[in-house]
Amino acid sequence: MQVVDGDVQVGCGGATGWAASVMTAGRPGVLTQAQVEDAFTSLLADAKYQGELSRSFLEDGASATRWRVLRVDGDTYTLGLGRWTARGPGNGATVFEIQGYPGSWTWAGGGACHLAPVLASGHEWMAVTAPTVGLDRTSTEPEVGLSEGACSSGRDPRPYLHTPVVRETRTTVTVFWTATPPEGIQDCVGRAPVDVSLHLPSPLGERMLLDGSTYPPTRVGRTSPSPPEPAH
């Protein structure tokens, strides 16, 4: 995972993202409320954007839409719209990119965000799922399911897997598993997860198994993020 000044970088997929710590309040001192309202107002007045923006992104209007700056690349600003917390986007929250400066704004895109830690080059996330036979909580070599999140023409991912990183606590076992990405243009062919043995220092027991390919890690077998770990 990419870590800058001790802060995990997260994003909506791809090689770029932002510091996880900015998701609640945003990066300070970048854009003012007046500047963002100017951008939203000018984009809503543009017939090229107005329909989609008023229905999908700025339905609350220029002044009432909640925002925070997540990332800055030159004159391109990645905003988080709606309710964001330290755990990421809330229900209905989106990312939204604008380019330019006051008086000359363009919309660069946006949409829903399935948050994941940003990976270094040469790695792609493997999603960890429950195996077809169910989790063996008594073994130090239990099988888990693995599936690629990126398009890979339905390849068998097992020859391309990297050694997983396992983080244990008293109540959880978090698995961070990656693979070498495929090269060239790929088809998005669906493939069932493959079952692979996971080496653990000690059996899973009653601890939660978490998939580290999402941020925050997701409990394997559930679709919602796991609750915060208790202090210990």
Beta strands, then each sheet from edge to edge (+ up, - down):
strand 1: 3-4
strand 2: 7-11
strand 3: 18-19
strand 4: 67-73
strand 5: 76-81
strand 6: 84-85
strand 7: 88-89
strand 8: 94-101
strand 9: 104-111
strand 10: 116-117
strand 11: 124-129
strand 12: 143-148
strand 13: 165-168
strand 14: 172-176
strand 15: 178-179
strand 16: 194-197
strand 17: 208-211
strand 18: 218-219
sheet 1: 1+ 2- 3+
sheet 2: 1+ 2- 10+
sheet 3: 4+ 5- 8+ 9-
sheet 4: 6+ 7-
sheet 5: 15+ 11- 12+ 16-
sheet 6: 13+ 14- 17- 18+
end
